[in-house]
Amino acid sequence: MNQPHHVYISLGSNKGDRLKHLQDAVDLIFKRIGKVNIIAKVYNTEAIGFEGDDFLNTCIYIETLLPAEQLMQELLDIETKLGRVRSTKSTFEARVIDLDILFYDDKILKSKLITVPHPELHKRKFVLQPLNDIALKLVHPKFEKTIAELLSECKDKSKLEAIKIWLKNPSKQFHFSTYNYIAIEGNIGAGKTSLSTKIAQDFNAKLILERFADNPFLPKFYEEPQRYAFTLEMSFLADRYQQISDDLSQLDLFKDFIVSDYDVFKSLIFSKITLPEDEFKLYRKLFYLMYKDIAKPELYVYLYQNTERLQENIKKRGRDYEQKINDDYLDKINSGYLEFLKNHTELNVKIIDISDRDFVKNREDYLWILGEICG
């Protein structure tokens, strides 16, 4: 999965309900662009360069997968959506909302659409003060000075007054930290690893990923399933048991909860499909000896995708040993999961149909899934 870009954005408004415009902008940035990590205090600032009402200004620190120019275009679209009409006569004017990229990673970029770092930020106290609140040690890549140093050297004598109302971070609507352990499950190609990874990144969770890629029997199984099925299932069971037991027993004080892309019970679901009856009976005995000692997830999320979408995803990710998986095998796995969920009513389960969703490419789909999980 691609690593996010670290971006600082300045927000300002001096027309209409200024605080609402700032909050609406933050909400739309979260909805369309990426994770909002930190929001600075809001400052009341006099208009500079023209006669007009005072501004409310703040800064936010976000993470996004968008390239710099696409990010800038999204911000311009948000300004338009919130009612800003740009004048061609002057850059000094009253505005419903003003959104500027201050820093994009530590890059120095210049094009017709965007210049970063923002060329005027070191001259503007209404930018530097809120930025200093959230990133005083951040180093300007061109001047090689910290924000604190730039603020102390700034010649802008404008008066700033911090207001007592804080903007709300829209990510707080998702209450993942009420759980200690969440398991994301699904069929082959459903997207459970991608979703678990995104949740861990966005909500400060300890991430447990199944180590299937290290299993030497997996490619052999897809070539000769009858010969390698029992060996494969036993090796998976041993590894899953060890991994979950070790990771759940190791407390991480710096993480809010644990999210995994599998639950150990998947071993029994798959083995019932792949093993002949006599081998499955033996395997089931061994499984329950281990399973009784493993902590169960407080929330079990099952991502359902129809077989056509699963096959599309399998082909897209291009693992050679998966390309011969047939529809019947995927249907049996799905039936196995649904049977398990029906019979284990003690589990807190949420089944989410994502057949018409692409949460990797479409952030709104991702936020919809988060809402379904936390709703």
C-alpha positions in Angstrom: 0.0 0.0 0.0 1.3 3.5 -0.9 2.6 5.6 1.9 0.6 8.8 2.6 2.0 12.3 2.0 2.2 14.7 5.0 0.6 18.0 4.3 0.0 21.3 6.2 -2.9 23.4 5.0 -3.9 27.0 6.0 -7.6 27.8 6.3 -9.2 31.3 6.5 -12.6 32.9 6.2 -14.0 36.5 6.7 -17.4 36.3 5.1 -20.7 35.0 6.6 -20.6 32.4 9.3 -16.8 32.2 9.4 -16.5 29.3 11.9 -19.0 27.2 10.0 -17.1 27.8 6.8 -13.9 26.6 8.4 -15.6 23.5 9.9 -17.3 22.7 6.6 -13.9 22.9 4.9 -12.3 20.6 7.4 -15.2 18.1 7.0 -14.8 18.1 3.2 -11.0 17.7 3.3 -11.6 14.7 5.5 -14.3 13.3 3.2 -12.5 13.9 -0.1 -8.8 14.2 0.6 -7.5 12.3 3.6 -7.0 11.8 7.3 -7.1 15.0 9.5 -4.4 14.4 12.1 -4.3 17.7 14.0 -6.3 21.0 14.0 -4.7 24.1 15.4 -6.4 26.8 17.5 -8.6 29.3 15.6 -7.4 32.9 15.6 -9.2 36.1 14.9 -7.1 38.3 12.6 -7.6 41.7 11.0 -7.8 41.8 7.2 -4.5 42.7 5.6 -4.2 44.6 2.3 -7.9 45.6 2.0 -10.8 46.9 4.0 -12.9 44.0 5.3 -14.2 42.1 8.2 -11.7 40.2 10.4 -10.6 36.7 9.4 -10.7 33.5 11.3 -7.6 31.5 10.5 -6.2 28.1 11.5 -4.0 25.3 10.1 -4.4 21.6 9.9 -2.0 18.7 9.4 -3.3 15.9 7.2 -2.2 12.7 5.4 -3.3 12.0 1.9 -2.5 9.7 -1.0 -3.2 12.4 -3.6 -0.3 13.9 -5.7 0.4 17.5 -5.0 -1.4 19.0 -8.1 -4.5 16.8 -7.6 -4.6 17.8 -4.0 -4.5 21.5 -4.9 -7.3 21.0 -7.4 -9.4 19.3 -4.8 -8.9 22.2 -2.5 -10.0 24.6 -5.2 -13.1 22.5 -5.8 -13.9 22.6 -2.1 -13.5 26.4 -2.1 -16.0 26.6 -5.0 -18.4 24.2 -3.3 -18.4 26.4 -0.2 -19.2 29.5 -2.2 -16.0 31.2 -3.0 -15.9 33.2 -6.2 -12.4 34.3 -7.1 -11.8 37.7 -8.5 -9.3 38.3 -11.3 -8.7 41.9 -10.2 -6.9 41.4 -6.9 -5.6 38.7 -4.5 -6.6 40.9 -1.6 -10.4 40.4 -1.1 -13.0 39.1 1.3 -13.6 35.4 0.9 -15.9 32.7 2.2 -13.0 30.3 2.5 -9.4 30.3 1.6 -7.3 27.1 1.5 -3.6 27.1 0.9 -1.1 24.2 0.9 1.8 25.3 3.1 4.0 22.2 3.0 3.7 18.9 1.0 6.1 16.5 2.7 9.5 18.2 2.6 9.3 18.9 -1.2 10.0 22.1 -3.0 7.6 22.3 -6.0 6.5 25.0 -8.5 4.0 24.8 -11.3 1.1 26.9 -12.7 -1.2 25.4 -10.1 0.9 25.0 -7.0 4.0 26.3 -5.3 5.2 24.7 -2.1 6.3 25.6 0.4 3.9 28.5 0.2 6.0 31.5 -0.9 4.4 33.9 1.5 4.0 31.8 4.7 7.1 33.2 6.4 5.7 36.7 6.1 2.3 36.0 7.6 1.8 35.8 11.3 -1.8 34.5 10.9 -0.3 31.5 9.2 2.8 31.0 11.3 1.0 31.2 14.7 -1.5 28.4 14.2 1.2 26.4 12.4 3.5 26.9 15.3 0.8 25.5 17.6 0.9 22.1 15.9 4.4 22.0 14.2 6.8 24.3 15.9 9.8 22.0 15.1 8.8 21.5 11.4 11.7 22.7 9.2 11.1 24.8 6.2 13.0 22.9 3.4 14.0 26.1 1.6 15.0 28.4 4.5 16.2 25.5 6.7 14.6 27.1 9.8 11.9 25.8 12.1 8.4 27.3 12.2 9.2 28.6 15.7 12.3 30.4 14.3 10.3 31.8 11.4 7.6 33.1 13.8 10.1 34.8 16.0 11.7 36.5 13.0 8.4 37.5 11.3 8.0 41.2 10.9 4.2 41.0 10.6 2.8 43.1 13.5 -0.8 42.0 13.1 -2.8 41.3 16.3 -4.1 37.7 16.6 -6.6 36.6 19.2 -7.3 32.9 19.9 -11.0 32.2 20.1 -12.3 29.8 22.7 -14.1 27.5 20.2 -12.2 24.6 18.7 -13.0 23.0 15.3 -14.1 19.4 15.5 -12.0 16.6 13.9 -14.4 14.5 11.8 -12.4 11.4 12.4 -13.7 11.4 16.0 -17.1 10.2 14.8 -15.6 6.7 14.4 -15.2 5.0 17.8 -12.8 2.2 17.1 -11.0 2.6 20.4 -14.1 1.3 22.3 -12.8 -2.1 21.2 -9.6 -3.8 22.2 -9.5 -6.3 19.3 -11.2 -6.2 15.9 -10.9 -8.9 13.3 -11.5 -8.1 9.6 -12.4 -11.2 7.7 -13.6 -12.1 4.2 -13.1 -14.3 1.2 -9.9 -14.5 -0.9 -9.6 -11.1 -2.6 -12.2 -9.3 -0.5 -9.9 -6.6 0.7 -9.5 -7.5 4.3 -5.7 -6.8 4.4 -6.1 -3.4 2.7 -8.9 -2.4 5.0 -7.1 -3.5 8.2 -4.0 -1.6 7.1 -5.9 1.6 6.4 -7.8 1.4 9.8 -4.5 0.8 11.6 -2.9 3.8 9.9 -5.8 6.1 10.4 -6.8 5.2 14.0 -3.5 4.3 15.7 -4.1 0.6 15.9 -1.6 -2.3 16.3 -1.8 -4.2 13.0 -1.7 -8.0 12.8 -1.4 -9.4 9.2 -1.6 -13.0 8.3 1.8 -14.3 7.1 0.3 -16.4 4.2 3.0 -15.2 1.8 5.7 -17.0 3.8 3.9 -20.3 3.6 5.9 -22.6 1.3 3.0 -25.0 0.9 0.5 -22.5 -0.5 1.7 -22.5 -4.1 2.1 -26.3 -3.9 -1.5 -26.7 -2.6 -3.0 -24.8 -5.6 -1.0 -27.1 -7.9 -1.8 -30.4 -6.1 -4.6 -29.7 -3.6 -5.2 -33.3 -2.5 -1.5 -33.9 -1.8 -0.8 -30.8 0.2 -4.1 -29.8 1.8 -3.5 -31.3 5.2 0.1 -30.1 5.4 -1.0 -26.6 4.3 -3.9 -26.4 6.8 -1.7 -27.6 9.7 1.1 -25.1 8.9 -1.5 -22.3 8.7 -3.1 -23.3 12.0 0.2 -23.5 13.8 1.4 -20.1 12.5 -2.0 -18.3 13.1 -2.1 -19.7 16.7 1.4 -18.6 17.4 1.0 -15.1 15.8 -2.3 -14.3 17.5 -1.2 -15.6 20.9 2.1 -13.6 20.8 0.6 -10.4 19.4 -2.4 -10.3 21.7 -0.2 -11.0 24.8 2.1 -8.1 24.0 0.6 -4.9 25.3 1.5 -1.8 23.2 1.0 1.3 25.3 1.2 3.6 22.3 -1.7 1.9 20.3 -5.4 2.4 21.0 -6.5 -1.1 19.9 -5.6 -4.2 17.8 -6.9 -4.9 14.3 -6.1 -8.1 12.4 -6.9 -9.2 8.8 -8.0 -12.7 10.0 -9.5 -14.6 12.8 -8.1 -18.0 13.7 -11.4 -19.7 13.1 -10.8 -19.3 9.3 -8.5 -22.4 9.7 -11.6 -24.6 10.4 -13.6 -23.0 7.6 -10.9 -23.6 4.9 -10.0 -27.0 6.2 -13.6 -28.2 6.0 -13.5 -27.4 2.2 -10.0 -28.7 1.4 -9.7 -31.8 3.5 -11.4 -35.2 3.1 -13.8 -36.2 5.9 -11.4 -38.4 7.9 -8.6 -35.8 7.8 -11.0 -33.0 8.7 -12.2 -34.9 11.8 -8.6 -35.2 13.1 -7.8 -31.6 12.2 -11.0 -30.4 14.0 -9.8 -32.0 17.2 -6.4 -30.4 17.0 -8.0 -27.1 16.1 -10.3 -26.9 19.2 -7.5 -27.8 21.5 -5.8 -24.6 20.4 -8.8 -22.4 19.8 -10.1 -22.6 23.3 -7.0 -20.7 24.6 -7.1 -17.9 22.1 -8.8 -14.5 22.8 -11.8 -13.9 20.5 -12.3 -10.6 18.7 -14.7 -8.1 20.4 -15.9 -7.1 16.9 -15.9 -9.5 13.9 -16.3 -7.7 10.5 -17.0 -9.9 7.5 -16.5 -8.2 4.1 -18.7 -9.8 1.5 -18.0 -9.4 -2.2 -19.7 -11.3 -5.0 -17.7 -13.9 -6.8 -17.2 -11.8 -9.9 -15.6 -9.0 -7.9 -13.5 -11.4 -6.0 -12.1 -12.9 -9.3 -11.4 -9.4 -10.6 -9.5 -8.5 -7.4 -7.5 -11.8 -7.5 -6.5 -11.2 -11.1 -5.6 -7.6 -10.4 -3.2 -8.4 -7.5 -1.5 -10.9 -9.8 -0.3 -13.7 -7.5 0.5 -16.6 -9.8 -0.6 -19.4 -7.5 -4.1 -17.8 -7.1 -4.9 -17.4 -10.8 -6.4 -20.9 -11.1 -8.9 -20.5 -8.2 -12.3 -21.3 -9.6 -15.7 -19.8 -8.7 -16.9 -22.9 -7.0 -14.0 -22.8 -4.5 -14.8 -19.1 -3.7 -18.5 -19.9 -3.3 -17.7 -22.7 -0.8 -15.5 -20.4 1.2 -18.2 -17.8 1.4 -20.8 -20.4 2.4 -18.4 -21.7 5.1 -18.0 -18.2 6.6 -21.7 -17.5 6.6 -22.4 -20.9 8.2 -19.8 -20.1 10.9 -21.3 -16.7 11.6 -24.8 -18.1 11.8 -23.8 -20.7 14.4 -21.7 -18.5 16.6 -24.3 -16.1 17.9 -22.0 -15.1 20.8 -19.8 -13.1 18.4 -20.4 -9.4 17.8 -20.6 -9.6 14.0 -21.1 -7.1 11.2 -21.5 -8.4 7.7 -20.8 -5.6 5.1 -21.6 -6.0 1.4 -18.9 -4.2 -0.5 -19.5 -5.7 -3.9 -20.3 -2.2 -5.3 -17.6 -0.4 -3.3 -13.9 0.3 -4.0 -12.6 1.6 -0.7 -9.0 1.6 -1.9 -9.6 4.1 -4.8 -12.6 5.9 -3.5 -12.3 7.6 -0.1 -16.1 8.1 0.2 -16.5 4.3 -0.1 -13.9 3.9 2.6 -15.6 6.3 5.0 -19.0 4.5 4.3 -17.4 1.3 5.4 -16.1 2.9 8.6 -19.6 4.2 9.3 -21.0 0.7 8.8 -18.5 -0.8 11.2 -18.9 1.9 13.9 -22.6 2.5 13.4 
